[in-house]
């Protein structure tokens, strides 16, 4: 029979390891850094000839949040990031779909 895991103990150990890492101490775990390529939302919007308001509505985000993306203060993530990548690569296809939905 498999040995029952001590979930609480594992969580405590994980948090201690995270705190040590944050403090700059060496840890046993391997830390993977992921490079996220910025999305140029302003250039994508320009390709589609849309206003900021239209883009925010299309992506399901607030106008102020969208503006932060254009200003570089934040980067989109999740489904919005994926849709922006599609818009970047295939702007004509997105425009066709949007015209059909209107």
Helices and strands as residue ranges (DSSP letters): H 7-22, H 41-48, H 52-59, H 63-71, H 78-89, H 91-101
